[in-house]
Amino acid sequence: MIKLLTEMLSIPSPTFHEQELTAFIKNFAQDNFPNPEIREFKDCLIIELGKENTHLPHITMVGHSDVVPQWFKPHIEGDKLYGAGGSDMLAAEAAFFRITADNHEEILKRSRISIVIYSREEGTKMEDNGLYDLIGEYPDFFKSIDLAIVGEPTDNTIQIGCCGSLHARVVSTGMACHSARPWNGENAFYKALPFISAMAELEPVKHEVFGCDFFDVFSITEESCTPGRTSIPGRWEANVNFRYAPVRTPQEAEQYVLDFVNNLKVDGLEVSIKDNSPSGTVHETELFAKACELLNFPVQAKQAWTDVAQLSAMGVPCFNFGPGLTSQAHKDNEYCLISLIEEYGKSLKNLLVNI
């Protein structure tokens, strides 16, 4: 696994530039899997094994090929393997391929196996997301999945569901003027202060879902004023991000944000929804429960958004499970732990040969 992962980390794969890594993965599957059926669409791959065994459960492993940090040459220091995207989330994908390649005879006695590798996950709109493209192109394939494992970094815990992520634009409008004579205008930033104060006083709201604690959190993440050192700003704008537990529909989340801002009745303040990625629920099945039992790792809430949301919207039982370190995701000097990857590989093999 470590050799394969190092080879994958040696290939730069920033968002929208995943083609070389996709080609490497496709070649690996062709060289190491028995008669794989491979579908390729917009730099994304669906690789199927044992498709003809329709009486067996269909298990799919899912991962994105793009990474956030700028590429640097991978290297090992002690237990740490440094490389852009190692934790998020190429370590899981290396395990997907190595474990399947080395144990396919045993695995295919128990289940049909698919591996989905998709591009354009990091920082993109839903419409640009590679998994979104694949679901739109091959909906019947995704509806056939009995269990999906999404290899997002979870520190080798099982993280179920995910929070929704809504972004809204809040604008305060004043009147620009010269800073030497502020009485000739209205400071848009000052007008927004009641809203800023109300946001600062918000506390996380806990919801227990499937025995795990999810939290609604609502934050200002970006803000800007009309530029000018000697000008009173006539406009102040902020991005607010609402991460909501899988107890709200997207429509309910939007209404919560609109009501929160509008009920403050701040003069000159307007709010509009920019985008909204739904939360991911949990579809509990016997296979889902057996997989969690075989893995025997702690089960937690996914206090973030992942593509579990897209899969669960298709009715797919799924969870996040990866050896990557959540604390290392998107860091410039990103690393993963070799010991965690090896532990992950053993657990993944145990799951696939015994499910």
C-alpha positions as CSV (number, residue, x, y, z in Angstrom):
1,M,0.0,0.0,0.0
2,I,2.7,2.4,0.9
3,K,4.6,1.9,-2.4
4,L,1.4,2.4,-4.4
5,L,0.4,5.5,-2.3
6,T,3.9,7.0,-2.9
7,E,3.5,6.5,-6.6
8,M,0.1,8.2,-6.5
9,L,1.4,11.1,-4.4
10,S,4.2,11.6,-7.0
11,I,1.6,12.6,-9.5
12,P,0.2,16.2,-9.1
13,S,-3.6,16.2,-9.1
14,P,-5.0,19.6,-8.2
15,T,-8.7,20.2,-8.8
16,F,-9.5,20.3,-12.5
17,H,-6.1,18.7,-13.3
18,E,-6.6,15.1,-12.2
19,Q,-6.1,13.5,-15.7
20,E,-2.7,12.0,-15.1
21,L,-3.6,10.4,-11.8
22,T,-6.8,9.1,-13.3
23,A,-4.8,7.5,-16.1
24,F,-2.4,5.9,-13.6
25,I,-5.3,4.5,-11.5
26,K,-7.0,3.1,-14.7
27,N,-3.8,1.4,-15.7
28,F,-3.3,-0.1,-12.3
29,A,-6.8,-1.6,-12.4
30,Q,-6.3,-3.0,-15.9
31,D,-3.0,-4.6,-14.8
32,N,-4.0,-5.9,-11.4
33,F,-7.7,-6.7,-11.4
34,P,-9.3,-9.8,-13.1
35,N,-11.4,-8.6,-16.1
36,P,-12.4,-5.3,-14.7
37,E,-15.3,-3.4,-16.4
38,I,-14.2,0.2,-16.5
39,R,-16.3,3.2,-17.3
40,E,-14.7,6.6,-17.7
41,F,-16.6,9.9,-17.8
42,K,-15.1,13.4,-17.4
43,D,-11.9,12.2,-15.7
44,C,-13.9,10.0,-13.4
45,L,-13.8,6.2,-13.2
46,I,-16.2,3.4,-12.2
47,I,-14.3,0.1,-11.9
48,E,-16.5,-3.0,-11.4
49,L,-15.5,-6.6,-10.5
50,G,-17.7,-9.6,-10.4
51,K,-20.6,-7.7,-11.9
52,E,-22.2,-10.9,-13.2
53,N,-22.7,-12.2,-9.6
54,T,-26.0,-10.4,-9.1
55,H,-26.9,-12.6,-6.2
56,L,-24.1,-11.1,-4.1
57,P,-24.2,-7.8,-2.3
58,H,-22.7,-4.8,-4.2
59,I,-20.1,-3.0,-2.2
60,T,-18.5,0.2,-3.5
61,M,-15.5,2.1,-2.3
62,V,-15.5,5.8,-3.2
63,G,-12.8,8.5,-3.3
64,H,-11.9,11.8,-5.0
65,S,-8.7,12.2,-7.0
66,D,-8.1,15.9,-6.5
67,V,-6.0,17.4,-3.7
68,V,-5.7,20.8,-2.2
69,P,-2.1,21.5,-1.2
70,Q,0.4,22.5,-3.9
71,W,2.3,19.4,-5.0
72,F,5.7,18.5,-3.4
73,K,7.8,15.4,-3.7
74,P,6.5,12.7,-1.3
75,H,8.9,11.5,1.3
76,I,8.9,9.4,4.5
77,E,10.1,10.5,8.0
78,G,9.6,7.9,10.6
79,D,5.9,6.9,10.6
80,K,4.9,9.9,8.5
81,L,4.5,9.8,4.8
82,Y,4.4,13.4,3.5
83,G,2.6,14.2,0.3
84,A,-0.1,16.5,-1.0
85,G,-3.4,14.8,-0.6
86,G,-2.0,11.8,1.4
87,S,-4.6,12.2,4.2
88,D,-7.3,13.7,2.1
89,M,-7.7,11.2,0.6
90,L,-5.2,9.2,-1.5
91,A,-4.2,6.9,1.4
92,A,-7.7,5.4,1.5
93,E,-7.7,4.9,-2.3
94,A,-4.3,3.2,-2.3
95,A,-5.8,0.8,0.3
96,F,-8.9,0.3,-1.9
97,F,-6.8,-0.8,-4.9
98,R,-4.0,-2.7,-3.1
99,I,-6.3,-4.8,-0.9
100,T,-8.7,-5.6,-3.8
101,A,-5.8,-6.5,-6.1
102,D,-4.1,-8.8,-3.5
103,N,-7.3,-10.5,-2.3
104,H,-9.8,-10.4,-5.2
105,E,-10.3,-14.2,-5.2
106,E,-11.5,-14.3,-1.6
107,I,-13.4,-11.0,-1.9
108,L,-15.3,-11.9,-5.0
109,K,-16.7,-15.0,-3.3
110,R,-18.5,-12.7,-0.9
111,S,-19.6,-9.6,-2.9
112,R,-19.5,-7.7,-6.1
113,I,-16.9,-4.9,-5.8
114,S,-16.8,-1.4,-7.4
115,I,-14.3,1.4,-6.9
116,V,-15.4,4.9,-7.9
117,I,-12.7,7.6,-8.3
118,Y,-14.1,11.0,-9.1
119,S,-12.5,14.4,-9.8
120,R,-13.4,18.0,-8.8
121,E,-14.5,17.5,-5.2
122,E,-12.4,20.1,-3.4
123,G,-13.9,23.6,-3.2
124,T,-16.2,23.3,-6.2
125,K,-19.9,23.9,-6.7
126,M,-22.1,20.8,-6.7
127,E,-22.6,21.1,-10.4
128,D,-18.8,20.8,-10.9
129,N,-18.4,17.8,-8.7
130,G,-17.3,14.7,-10.4
131,L,-19.5,12.4,-8.4
132,Y,-22.5,14.6,-9.3
133,D,-21.5,14.0,-13.0
134,L,-21.3,10.2,-12.5
135,I,-24.6,10.0,-10.7
136,G,-26.3,11.9,-13.4
137,E,-24.7,9.7,-16.1
138,Y,-25.1,6.3,-14.4
139,P,-28.0,6.5,-11.9
140,D,-28.9,2.8,-12.2
141,F,-25.3,1.9,-11.1
142,F,-25.6,4.0,-7.9
143,K,-29.1,2.6,-7.2
144,S,-27.6,-0.9,-7.3
145,I,-25.1,-0.2,-4.5
146,D,-25.8,-2.1,-1.2
147,L,-23.1,-0.4,0.8
148,A,-20.6,2.4,0.0
149,I,-17.5,3.3,1.9
150,V,-16.3,6.8,1.3
151,G,-12.6,7.1,2.1
152,E,-12.6,10.6,3.5
153,P,-10.1,11.1,6.4
154,T,-11.6,9.9,9.6
155,D,-8.5,8.8,11.7
156,N,-9.7,5.2,11.2
157,T,-13.1,5.9,12.9
158,I,-16.4,5.2,11.2
159,Q,-18.1,8.6,10.6
160,I,-21.8,8.4,9.7
161,G,-23.9,10.9,7.8
162,C,-22.6,14.4,7.3
163,C,-23.7,18.0,8.0
164,G,-25.2,20.1,5.3
165,S,-23.4,23.2,4.2
166,L,-25.2,26.4,3.3
167,H,-23.6,29.6,2.2
168,A,-25.4,33.0,2.2
169,R,-24.5,36.5,1.3
170,V,-25.3,39.3,3.8
171,V,-24.9,42.9,2.6
172,S,-25.1,46.1,4.7
173,T,-25.7,49.2,2.6
174,G,-24.7,52.7,3.8
175,M,-23.5,55.8,2.1
176,A,-19.9,56.4,1.2
177,C,-18.3,59.7,1.9
178,H,-14.9,61.2,2.9
179,S,-13.6,60.0,6.2
180,A,-12.8,63.6,7.2
181,R,-16.5,64.4,7.1
182,P,-18.3,61.1,8.2
183,W,-21.5,63.0,8.9
184,N,-22.0,63.2,5.2
185,G,-22.5,59.4,4.9
186,E,-23.5,56.2,6.6
187,N,-20.8,53.7,7.6
188,A,-22.1,50.3,6.2
189,F,-19.8,48.4,8.6
190,Y,-21.2,50.2,11.7
191,K,-24.7,49.5,10.5
192,A,-23.8,45.8,10.3
193,L,-22.6,45.6,13.9
194,P,-25.9,44.4,15.4
195,F,-25.8,41.5,13.0
196,I,-22.1,40.8,13.8
197,S,-22.8,40.8,17.5
198,A,-25.7,38.5,17.1
199,M,-23.6,36.1,15.2
200,A,-20.8,36.2,17.8
201,E,-23.2,35.2,20.5
202,L,-24.5,32.1,18.8
203,E,-23.6,28.7,20.4
204,P,-23.5,25.3,18.7
205,V,-26.8,23.5,18.8
206,K,-26.5,19.7,19.4
207,H,-28.7,17.1,17.7
208,E,-28.5,13.4,18.5
209,V,-28.9,11.4,15.3
210,F,-28.4,7.6,15.2
211,G,-26.8,7.8,18.6
212,C,-24.2,10.4,17.5
213,D,-23.9,14.1,18.3
214,F,-24.2,16.5,15.3
215,F,-24.0,20.3,15.8
216,D,-25.6,23.2,14.0
217,V,-23.0,25.9,13.6
218,F,-23.5,29.3,12.0
219,S,-20.5,31.5,11.3
220,I,-19.2,34.5,9.4
221,T,-16.4,33.2,7.2
222,E,-15.5,36.1,4.9
223,E,-16.2,39.8,5.0
224,S,-15.2,43.0,3.1
225,C,-15.9,46.7,3.0
226,T,-15.8,49.1,0.1
227,P,-12.0,49.8,-0.1
228,G,-10.5,53.2,0.6
229,R,-8.3,54.4,3.5
230,T,-9.9,57.8,3.6
231,S,-13.5,56.8,2.7
232,I,-16.4,55.8,4.8
233,P,-17.5,52.4,3.4
234,G,-20.9,52.5,1.6
235,R,-21.1,48.7,1.5
236,W,-20.1,45.8,3.7
237,E,-20.5,42.2,2.6
238,A,-20.1,38.9,4.4
239,N,-20.3,35.2,3.6
240,V,-22.0,33.2,6.3
241,N,-21.8,29.4,6.4
242,F,-24.5,27.4,8.1
243,R,-23.4,23.8,8.9
244,Y,-26.6,21.9,9.8
245,A,-27.2,18.5,11.2
246,P,-29.2,15.9,9.2
247,V,-32.4,16.8,11.0
248,R,-33.2,19.7,8.6
249,T,-34.2,19.6,5.0
250,P,-32.3,22.1,2.7
251,Q,-35.4,24.2,2.6
252,E,-35.6,24.3,6.4
253,A,-31.9,25.3,6.6
254,E,-32.5,28.1,4.1
255,Q,-35.5,29.4,6.0
256,Y,-33.6,29.3,9.3
257,V,-30.8,31.6,7.8
258,L,-33.3,34.0,6.2
259,D,-35.4,34.3,9.4
260,F,-32.3,34.7,11.6
261,V,-31.1,37.7,9.6
262,N,-34.4,39.3,8.8
263,N,-35.7,39.0,12.3
264,L,-32.9,41.2,13.5
265,K,-34.5,44.1,11.6
266,V,-31.2,45.8,11.0
267,D,-31.6,48.8,8.7
268,G,-30.0,48.4,5.3
269,L,-29.2,44.7,5.8
270,E,-30.1,42.1,3.1
271,V,-29.5,38.4,2.9
272,S,-29.6,36.0,0.0
273,I,-28.8,32.3,-0.4
274,K,-25.7,31.5,-2.5
275,D,-25.6,27.7,-2.5
276,N,-26.7,24.8,-0.3
277,S,-25.3,21.3,-0.2
278,P,-27.8,19.0,1.7
279,S,-26.8,17.0,4.7
280,G,-26.3,13.2,4.5
281,T,-28.6,10.9,6.4
282,V,-28.0,7.2,7.4
283,H,-29.8,4.3,5.8
284,E,-29.4,1.5,8.3
285,T,-29.5,-2.0,6.8
286,E,-28.3,-5.4,8.0
287,L,-25.2,-5.1,5.7
288,F,-24.5,-1.6,7.1
289,A,-24.6,-2.9,10.6
290,K,-22.5,-5.9,9.8
291,A,-19.8,-3.7,8.2
292,C,-19.6,-1.5,11.3
293,E,-19.4,-4.7,13.4
294,L,-16.6,-6.2,11.3
295,L,-14.6,-3.0,11.3
296,N,-15.0,-2.6,15.1
297,F,-13.9,1.1,15.2
298,P,-15.7,3.9,17.1
299,V,-18.8,5.3,15.3
300,Q,-19.0,9.1,15.2
301,A,-20.9,11.9,13.5
302,K,-19.3,13.5,10.4
303,Q,-19.3,17.1,11.5
304,A,-18.5,18.3,8.0
305,W,-19.9,17.9,4.5
306,T,-18.8,14.9,2.4
307,D,-20.2,13.2,-0.7
308,V,-22.0,10.8,1.6
309,A,-24.8,13.4,1.1
310,Q,-25.0,12.6,-2.6
311,L,-25.0,8.9,-2.1
312,S,-27.5,8.9,0.7
313,A,-29.8,11.0,-1.4
314,M,-29.8,8.1,-3.9
315,G,-30.8,5.8,-1.1
316,V,-27.3,4.2,-0.7
317,P,-26.3,3.0,2.8
318,C,-22.9,4.6,3.3
319,F,-20.4,5.9,5.7
320,N,-17.1,7.8,5.8
321,F,-14.1,5.6,6.7
322,G,-10.5,6.5,5.9
323,P,-7.0,6.3,7.4
324,G,-6.2,9.9,6.7
325,L,-5.8,12.4,9.5
326,T,-8.6,15.0,9.7
327,S,-6.1,17.4,11.2
328,Q,-3.8,17.1,8.2
329,A,-6.4,17.8,5.5
330,H,-5.5,20.7,3.2
331,K,-2.3,21.5,5.0
332,D,0.7,22.7,3.0
333,N,3.0,19.9,4.4
334,E,0.2,17.3,4.5
335,Y,1.2,13.9,5.8
336,C,-0.5,10.6,6.7
337,L,0.6,7.9,9.2
338,I,2.0,4.6,7.8
339,S,0.8,2.8,10.9
340,L,-2.8,4.0,10.5
341,I,-2.8,3.0,6.8
342,E,-1.5,-0.5,7.6
343,E,-4.2,-0.9,10.3
344,Y,-6.8,0.4,7.8
345,G,-5.7,-2.1,5.2
346,K,-6.1,-5.0,7.6
347,S,-9.5,-3.8,8.7
348,L,-10.7,-3.3,5.1
349,K,-9.5,-6.7,4.1
350,N,-11.3,-8.3,7.1
351,L,-14.5,-6.5,6.0
352,L,-14.3,-7.5,2.4
353,V,-13.5,-11.1,2.9
354,N,-16.0,-11.7,5.7
355,I,-19.0,-9.5,4.8
